[in-house]
Amino acid sequence: MRLFFKIAVIAAARAISASEVIVKTSSGYLQGTKASVFNRTLYSFLGVPFAQPPVGDLRFAKPQPYGVWDGIYVAESLAFPCLQDDQYYTDRVQISGVNSTEDCLYLNVWTPSVCKKKACYDAQNKKPVVVILHGGGFSSGGNSYSFYNGSFLSALGDVVVVVPNYRLGVFGFLDLGTPDSPGNQAMFDQLLVLKWVRRNIASFGGDAKKVTLMGQGSGSISTGLHMVSPLSRGLFRRAIMQSGSPYVRRYESSVQTIKWLEVMARELNCSVSKKESRKKEDIAQCFKWSEGRTLLEATRRMGSGIPGSNFYPTWGNEFLPLEPREAIELGDMEPVDVLMGTNQNEGGSFIHFFLRRILEKQSVNSISPDEVHLYLNVLLRFSLHTVPKEISDYYFKGVRTSVQALQAACLAFGDFVFQCPTNYFADILSRHGRHVYMYHFDHRPSFSWWDPWLGAVHFDEFLFVMGALFHGDLAFSPSIEELRLSARMMKMWTHFIKFGEFDSSKWPEYAQYNQTYLNINPKSFHTSAPVTTYTFIGQGPVRNQACQLWKPYIKMPTSTNRPNKTVSAAQISPVQMVEPDISFEKTLASQNERLEEKIGRSTFREIVHQLRQRLHRNNQKKK
């Protein structure tokens, strides 16, 4: 059976007949539905507007509160996700962006109770709240995906679940440093959601003083950035971070982005003045009046073969005054307790996904070890400029076959982007006195659509946490053990949402002197009524040896782009170097390194083209 995730409908497990329910919010009366989930009454409010549509003059501006509506707003159907491209992952998994739109700032609420009487405003009757930020590399995703259905987590865990949309790609991160285009629009969207929760969640039976901010992937990175931002202080008290850390190397200053935007404006055939006094205005007008999907297409052309979007959070502005890692090292963060972790093979699905794009949906098994290495080297150079020999040797020494090369590339990418940044953030949080609980998910789902050798990849754990295994419409066929694991993980996550800690005899806190983590799989739990014990406790940071090698290249400030000891081209083995005719070294000759790095993204299309030609020639020889 072919499995397609369409951005459209959540078919929640509910009673046959659902009745309506009305609550009062700061914008007016809101109508939702009442249903039964896990034999428990649950209320859902879908497609609730929290901001004015970000269109026209508001396209790149900070979100504006929605205001007040007349009568009763019917919140019984999902809103479309924010504008984005189609995403092709495998033959079985494709996400369509055809219905995505710029008018997308809506949120969904699931709650076990609503406030109808004054008594429900009493503290003892309020439910803890979790706000879940979706992943998608800051360029895709949305709260209308079936796996962001919060009904199962809400019903089983007795918490209020809020899942918002936020702007993506160029619409979420265009940074001109002006009121009309301040940058970090997506972060301000999320911030407005937290403020909406503070003001309105009591009407949904929630406790505004017990809010947990949770995210997966880029949603997890966003969660970490809210911990750093002075604007988010006091709006949440706990954080859950799944496969994403603010230590990821994706930050630029607001000043640096102007040069990249100038390149893209010319890609859009816009005229940009050479006078600095007029340059921003020309770029602003170009982006403001270009059709939305034209901007998507230009972004895609500028970043052919590059993961996700070309647009990410920026610093040196109102939301992030300091470079995030600098603020973290200084301890300038929200004092929250954190549950965080990663999966067994975080890089696996990404390497497969990116190479499938390069190979134009051919099998990745048709690529040679040297070609895998070449592509990984190019990917990493967008962050490192050069890939140190000690790191390359660590992953690729002794590699002979395509599968071995793919495994090495998956580990390298996963360590660099996910595992090591997570370890570093856990260490610094613990050092600054935060309560930290670490997990490592290593169960490959029996229904996985990825190659068996990949194991547990990015996002696998999220299906278990959200209870997606209990959906009747996702064509999953989980085992009984997997359903039990999902229920346990939902209980564990909501326990943290409620209390911010675990029984230390079951799940010890992660600390500098006791770096323990819970290894999560169906064998991790042993139940002898009435007690469940956690039996698979790991000691020491996951993949610690690799992360010690990566540390100087991930923890350093972005502005330097390299550690104090620079690795020269002469120190890099021949297999690491891109062939002379497509060498990245020629893009590093300009006086401005950041501009050249951006221009390198466009140049990367040439590399992709030549790599495809090489693969075609190899395939012809095989025939």
C-alpha positions in Angstrom: 0.0 0.0 0.0 1.3 3.5 -0.9 1.2 5.8 2.1 0.7 9.5 1.4 0.6 12.3 4.0 -1.5 15.0 2.5 -1.7 18.4 4.2 -5.5 18.4 4.7 -7.4 16.5 7.3 -6.9 15.0 10.7 -9.3 12.1 11.2 -9.2 11.8 15.0 -10.5 8.7 16.8 -13.8 10.1 18.1 -17.3 9.1 18.9 -19.7 8.8 16.0 -21.8 11.8 17.1 -19.9 14.8 18.3 -21.7 17.7 20.0 -20.8 21.4 19.9 -19.2 23.4 22.7 -18.7 27.1 23.1 -16.0 29.0 25.0 -15.3 32.7 25.4 -11.9 34.1 24.3 -10.4 37.6 24.1 -11.5 37.7 20.5 -15.1 36.5 21.1 -17.1 33.3 21.4 -15.5 30.2 19.8 -17.4 27.0 18.9 -15.6 23.7 18.9 -16.7 20.0 19.2 -17.0 17.5 22.0 -16.0 13.9 21.3 -14.7 10.7 22.9 -11.0 9.7 22.7 -9.7 6.7 24.7 -13.2 6.6 26.3 -12.7 10.1 27.6 -14.5 13.3 26.8 -12.3 15.6 24.8 -13.0 19.0 23.3 -11.3 20.2 20.1 -11.1 23.7 18.6 -9.5 23.6 15.1 -8.4 26.5 13.0 -8.5 29.2 15.6 -7.1 32.5 14.3 -4.5 34.1 16.6 -3.2 36.8 14.2 -4.3 38.8 11.3 -3.6 37.2 7.9 0.0 38.1 7.1 -0.7 39.3 3.5 -0.3 42.6 1.7 1.5 45.1 3.9 1.7 42.5 6.7 3.5 39.8 4.5 6.9 40.2 6.3 5.8 42.2 9.3 5.5 41.0 12.9 2.2 39.3 13.4 -0.7 41.5 14.6 -3.3 40.1 17.1 -6.4 39.0 15.3 -8.7 41.4 17.1 -12.4 40.8 17.8 -15.0 39.0 15.7 -18.8 39.3 15.8 -21.0 36.4 16.8 -19.6 32.9 17.2 -16.5 31.8 15.4 -16.9 28.2 14.3 -13.6 26.3 14.9 -14.4 22.9 13.7 -12.1 22.5 10.6 -8.4 22.7 10.1 -6.7 25.6 8.4 -4.3 25.2 5.6 -0.6 25.2 6.4 1.8 28.1 5.7 3.0 28.5 2.1 5.6 25.8 1.3 6.9 23.5 -1.5 5.9 19.8 -2.0 8.2 17.4 -0.1 9.2 14.1 -1.6 10.7 11.7 1.0 10.2 8.2 -0.4 7.9 6.5 -2.8 5.6 5.9 0.1 5.8 9.3 1.8 5.0 12.5 0.0 3.7 15.7 1.5 1.8 18.0 -0.8 2.1 21.8 -0.4 -0.6 22.5 -3.0 -3.1 23.8 -0.5 -0.6 25.8 1.5 -1.3 29.5 1.8 0.0 32.8 3.2 -3.2 33.2 5.3 -2.1 30.5 7.8 -1.8 31.8 11.3 -4.2 29.5 13.1 -3.8 27.1 16.0 -5.6 24.0 17.2 -6.5 23.2 20.8 -7.4 19.9 22.4 -8.5 19.8 26.0 -10.1 17.4 28.5 -12.2 20.2 29.9 -13.5 23.7 29.1 -14.4 26.6 31.5 -18.1 27.0 31.9 -18.2 28.1 35.5 -16.2 30.3 37.7 -15.0 27.3 39.7 -12.9 26.1 36.7 -10.7 29.2 37.1 -9.5 27.8 40.4 -5.9 26.6 40.3 -6.7 23.1 41.4 -9.0 22.5 38.5 -6.7 23.8 35.8 -4.8 21.5 33.5 -1.2 21.9 32.5 -0.6 23.1 29.0 1.8 22.0 26.2 2.4 24.2 23.1 3.9 22.0 20.3 6.0 23.6 17.6 6.1 21.5 14.4 9.3 20.6 12.6 10.2 20.8 9.0 13.5 22.6 8.7 11.9 26.0 9.0 10.6 25.5 5.4 7.8 23.0 5.7 5.3 21.5 8.1 2.0 22.5 9.7 -0.6 21.7 12.3 -2.9 20.0 9.8 -0.6 17.0 9.4 -2.3 14.0 10.9 0.7 13.3 13.2 0.2 16.7 14.9 -3.3 15.6 16.1 -3.1 16.4 19.8 -6.2 14.5 20.8 -4.5 11.3 21.9 -1.8 13.1 24.0 -4.5 15.3 25.6 -6.9 12.5 26.5 -4.3 10.0 27.8 -2.2 12.6 29.6 -4.9 14.9 30.9 -3.3 18.0 29.5 -4.3 20.9 27.2 -2.5 20.6 23.8 -2.0 23.6 21.6 -0.4 23.2 18.1 0.0 26.4 16.0 1.1 27.2 12.5 3.9 29.7 11.9 5.4 31.3 8.8 8.1 29.4 6.9 11.0 30.0 4.7 11.3 33.5 3.2 8.0 34.5 4.7 9.2 33.5 8.2 12.7 34.9 8.1 13.2 37.7 5.6 15.4 40.1 7.5 15.9 43.6 6.3 16.1 45.1 9.8 13.1 47.3 9.1 9.6 47.4 10.7 8.1 45.9 7.6 10.7 43.1 7.4 12.3 42.8 10.9 13.4 39.1 10.5 12.4 36.2 12.7 8.7 36.6 11.7 8.2 32.9 12.5 9.6 33.4 15.9 7.3 36.3 16.5 4.4 34.2 15.3 5.3 31.6 18.0 5.7 34.3 20.5 2.3 35.6 19.8 0.9 32.1 20.3 2.5 32.0 23.8 0.9 35.3 24.6 -2.4 34.1 23.2 -2.1 31.1 25.5 -1.3 33.3 28.5 -4.4 35.3 27.9 -6.9 32.7 26.8 -6.0 29.2 27.9 -8.1 29.4 31.1 -11.2 29.3 28.9 -10.0 25.9 27.7 -9.4 24.6 31.2 -5.7 25.3 31.1 -3.3 26.8 33.6 -1.4 29.7 32.0 1.3 29.4 34.7 2.0 25.8 33.8 3.0 26.0 30.1 5.5 23.6 28.5 7.0 24.6 25.2 7.7 21.5 23.1 9.2 21.0 19.6 10.6 18.5 17.2 13.4 19.2 14.7 13.2 22.9 13.8 10.4 23.2 16.4 12.9 22.0 19.0 15.5 24.5 17.8 12.8 27.2 18.1 12.1 26.0 21.6 15.7 26.5 22.5 15.7 30.0 20.9 12.7 31.0 23.0 14.7 29.9 26.1 17.3 32.5 24.9 15.1 35.3 23.7 14.4 38.1 26.3 10.9 38.5 24.7 9.8 35.0 25.7 10.7 35.3 29.4 8.0 34.2 31.8 5.7 32.7 29.1 6.6 29.0 29.8 8.2 27.1 32.6 9.3 23.8 31.0 10.7 22.7 27.6 10.7 19.5 25.7 13.3 19.3 22.9 13.2 16.4 20.5 16.0 16.2 17.9 17.0 19.8 17.7 19.3 22.2 19.6 20.1 26.0 19.4 23.7 24.9 19.0 22.9 24.0 15.4 25.1 26.1 13.1 22.4 28.1 11.2 22.6 31.6 12.5 23.5 34.8 10.7 23.4 38.4 11.9 20.8 40.7 10.5 23.5 42.7 8.7 24.9 39.6 7.0 21.6 38.6 5.4 21.3 41.7 3.3 24.0 40.5 0.9 22.2 37.1 0.4 18.9 38.9 -0.2 20.5 41.1 -2.8 21.6 38.0 -4.7 18.1 36.5 -4.5 16.4 39.8 -5.6 18.4 39.6 -8.8 17.4 36.0 -9.2 13.8 37.4 -9.2 14.8 39.8 -11.9 14.4 42.8 -9.7 16.5 45.9 -10.0 18.6 46.6 -6.9 20.4 50.0 -6.4 24.1 49.9 -5.7 23.5 52.8 -3.3 23.3 51.5 0.3 20.7 54.0 1.2 18.3 52.6 -1.4 19.2 48.9 -1.4 17.0 47.8 1.4 13.9 49.5 -0.1 14.5 48.0 -3.5 14.8 44.5 -2.0 11.7 45.1 0.2 9.6 46.1 -2.7 10.8 43.2 -4.8 9.9 40.6 -2.2 6.7 42.4 -1.1 5.1 42.4 -4.6 6.4 39.1 -5.9 3.9 36.3 -6.1 4.2 33.9 -3.2 5.0 30.8 -5.2 7.4 32.8 -7.3 9.4 33.5 -4.1 9.3 29.7 -3.3 10.6 28.9 -6.7 13.4 31.4 -6.4 14.3 30.0 -3.0 14.4 26.5 -4.5 16.6 27.6 -7.4 19.1 29.4 -5.0 19.4 26.3 -2.8 19.2 23.4 -5.2 20.2 20.3 -3.3 20.6 22.1 0.0 18.7 20.9 3.1 15.5 22.7 3.9 15.3 26.4 3.3 17.8 29.2 2.8 16.1 31.2 5.5 16.7 30.7 9.2 16.6 32.6 12.5 18.9 35.6 12.6 20.5 37.4 15.5 21.5 41.0 16.4 17.9 42.0 16.5 15.0 42.4 18.9 14.2 38.7 19.3 17.8 37.5 19.5 20.1 40.4 20.6 23.0 38.0 21.1 24.3 35.2 18.9 22.4 32.3 20.5 25.4 30.3 21.5 27.0 33.3 23.2 23.8 33.9 25.2 23.8 30.2 26.2 27.4 30.2 27.3 26.7 33.3 29.4 23.7 31.5 31.0 21.4 34.2 29.7 18.4 31.9 29.4 14.9 31.2 30.8 15.3 29.1 33.9 13.3 26.1 32.8 13.5 22.4 33.3 14.2 20.4 30.1 13.4 17.0 28.7 15.5 16.4 25.6 17.0 13.7 23.3 17.7 12.3 20.0 17.2 9.2 17.8 19.6 6.4 16.8 20.2 7.6 13.3 19.3 11.2 13.0 21.1 11.8 9.7 19.7 8.7 8.0 16.5 10.0 6.5 18.2 13.4 5.5 21.0 11.8 3.6 18.6 9.6 1.8 16.2 12.5 1.1 18.9 14.8 -0.2 20.6 12.2 -2.4 17.2 11.2 -3.8 16.8 14.8 -4.9 20.2 14.7 -6.5 19.5 11.3 -8.2 16.1 12.5 -9.3 14.3 9.7 -7.4 16.7 6.9 -8.4 17.9 4.4 -5.8 20.6 5.7 -3.6 22.3 2.3 -4.0 23.5 3.5 -7.5 25.9 6.0 -6.0 29.5 5.1 -5.3 31.3 5.6 -1.9 33.4 8.5 -3.4 30.3 10.2 -4.6 28.6 9.9 -1.2 31.7 11.4 0.4 31.8 14.2 -2.2 28.2 15.2 -1.6 28.5 15.1 2.2 31.7 17.2 2.0 29.8 19.8 0.0 26.9 19.8 2.4 29.1 20.3 5.4 31.1 23.1 3.7 28.2 25.4 3.9 28.8 25.5 7.6 32.5 24.6 7.9 34.2 25.9 4.7 36.6 23.0 5.1 36.1 19.6 6.6 38.9 18.6 8.9 40.8 15.5 8.0 40.5 14.0 11.5 36.7 14.2 11.2 36.6 12.8 7.7 38.9 9.9 8.7 36.8 9.1 11.8 33.7 8.4 9.6 35.2 7.2 6.3 38.4 5.3 7.1 38.0 1.8 5.9 34.8 2.5 3.9 34.6 0.2 0.8 31.0 -0.2 -0.2 28.1 2.1 -1.0 26.1 1.0 2.1 29.2 1.6 4.3 29.6 5.1 2.8 25.9 5.9 3.3 26.1 4.7 6.9 29.2 6.9 7.5 27.5 9.9 5.9 24.3 9.4 7.9 26.3 9.3 11.1 28.4 12.3 10.2 25.4 14.4 9.3 23.4 13.3 12.3 26.2 14.0 14.7 27.0 17.4 13.3 23.4 18.7 13.0 21.5 16.8 15.8 23.4 14.6 18.3 26.4 16.7 19.2 24.5 20.0 19.5 22.0 18.3 21.8 24.8 16.9 24.0 26.5 20.4 24.2 23.2 22.1 25.2 22.5 19.4 27.8 25.9 20.0 29.3 25.6 23.8 29.5 22.0 23.6 30.9 23.2 21.2 33.6 26.2 23.5 34.3 23.8 26.4 34.8 21.7 24.5 37.3 18.8 23.4 35.1 17.1 20.1 35.7 17.7 18.1 32.5 16.4 14.6 31.5 18.0 13.0 28.4 16.6 10.2 26.3 17.9 8.2 23.3 15.2 6.5 21.1 16.6 3.5 19.2 13.6 1.5 18.2 13.0 1.1 14.4 9.2 1.1 13.9 7.9 -2.1 12.4 6.0 0.1 9.9 9.0 2.3 9.0 9.1 3.4 5.3 13.0 3.7 5.4 15.6 1.0 4.6 16.0 -1.5 7.5 19.7 -0.7 8.1 18.8 2.9 8.9 17.3 2.0 12.3 15.4 4.7 14.2 15.6 7.9 12.2 14.6 11.5 12.7 10.9 12.0 13.7 10.3 8.3 14.5 9.9 9.0 18.2 7.4 11.8 17.6 4.9 9.3 16.2 5.0 7.5 19.5 4.9 10.6 21.6 1.8 12.0 19.8 0.0 8.7 19.7 -0.1 8.6 15.9 0.0 4.8 16.2 -3.6 4.9 17.4 -4.8 6.6 14.2 -7.0 4.6 12.0 -6.2 6.5 8.8 -2.4 6.4 8.5 -2.1 2.9 7.3 0.2 2.0 10.2 0.2 -1.6 11.5 2.0 -1.3 14.8 2.6 -4.2 17.0 1.1 -4.6 20.5 4.5 -3.9 22.0 4.7 -0.6 20.0 1.2 0.5 21.1 2.3 -0.1 24.7 5.5 1.8 24.1 3.6 4.7 22.6 1.2 4.8 25.6 4.1 4.8 28.0 5.9 7.6 26.2 2.8 9.7 26.2 2.4 9.1 29.9 6.1 9.9 30.5 6.0 13.1 28.5 2.8 14.4 30.1 4.2 13.5 33.5 7.1 15.9 32.8 4.6 18.5 31.5 2.8 18.3 34.9 5.7 18.0 37.3 9.0 18.8 35.5 10.8 15.8 36.9 10.9 12.0 37.2 11.5 9.5 39.9 15.3 9.6 40.1 15.4 5.8 40.8 13.7 5.3 37.4 15.2 8.1 35.3 18.1 9.9 36.9 18.7 13.5 36.1 21.4 14.3 33.5 24.2 16.2 35.2 27.9 17.0 34.6 28.9 14.4 37.2 26.2 11.9 36.2 25.6 12.0 32.5 22.8 9.4 32.3 20.1 9.0 29.7 17.1 6.7 29.2 17.4 4.4 26.2 13.9 4.1 24.9 12.6 1.0 23.1 10.0 -1.7 23.8 12.5 -3.5 26.1 13.2 -0.4 28.2 10.4 -1.0 30.6 9.7 -3.9 33.0 6.3 -4.0 34.7 5.7 -5.9 37.9 2.3 -4.7 39.2 1.9 -2.1 40.5 5.4 -0.7 39.6 7.0 0.0 36.2 10.8 0.3 36.2 13.0 1.7 33.5 15.7 -0.8 32.8 17.8 0.6 30.0 19.8 3.5 31.4 22.8 4.7 29.4 25.8 6.4 30.9 27.8 9.1 29.3 26.8 11.3 26.4 25.5 9.5 23.3 28.3 9.3 20.6 30.7 11.1 22.9 33.9 10.3 21.0 32.5 11.8 17.8 31.2 14.8 19.6 34.5 15.6 21.1 35.9 15.9 17.6 33.0 18.1 16.5 33.0 20.4 19.5 35.4 23.2 18.3 33.4 23.4 15.0 30.0 23.5 16.5 30.4 25.5 19.8 32.4 28.4 18.3 30.6 31.7 17.5 29.1 31.8 14.0 30.9 35.0 13.1 34.3 33.3 13.0 33.1 30.2 11.0 36.1 28.2 12.1 38.0 27.4 15.3 41.3 29.1 16.1 43.3 26.4 14.4 42.3 26.6 10.7 42.6 23.4 8.6 44.2 24.2 5.3 43.4 22.6 2.0 46.8 20.9 2.1 45.7 19.0 5.2 42.6 17.5 3.5 42.9 14.1 1.8 42.2 14.0 -2.0 38.9 12.1 -1.6 37.7 15.1 0.5 38.4 17.7 -2.2 35.7 18.6 -4.7 37.1 18.1 -8.2 38.9 21.2 -9.6 36.3 22.1 -12.2 33.6 22.3 -9.6 35.7 23.3 -6.6 34.2 25.3 -3.8 37.6 26.8 -3.2 37.1 29.3 -6.1 34.0 30.7 -4.3 36.1 31.6 -1.2 38.3 34.2 -3.0 36.1 37.2 -2.4 36.7 39.7 0.3 33.4 38.9 2.0 33.2 35.3 3.1 29.5 35.3 4.0 28.5 36.7 0.6 30.6 34.0 -1.1 29.1 31.3 1.0 25.7 32.4 -0.2 26.7 32.7 -3.8 28.1 29.2 -3.3 24.6 28.0 -2.8 23.8 29.0 -6.3 27.0 27.6 -7.6 26.0 24.3 -6.0 23.6 23.8 -8.8 26.6 23.3 -11.1 27.9 20.6 -8.7 24.6 18.9 -8.7 24.4 18.9 -12.5 27.9 17.5 -12.9 27.3 14.8 -10.2 24.2 13.7 -12.1 26.2 13.5 -15.3 28.8 11.4 -13.6 26.1 9.0 -12.2 24.6 8.8 -15.7 27.9 7.9 -17.3 28.5 5.3 -14.6 25.1 3.8 -15.2 25.7 3.7 -18.9 29.0 1.8 -18.4 27.3 -0.7 -16.2 24.8 -1.4 -19.0 
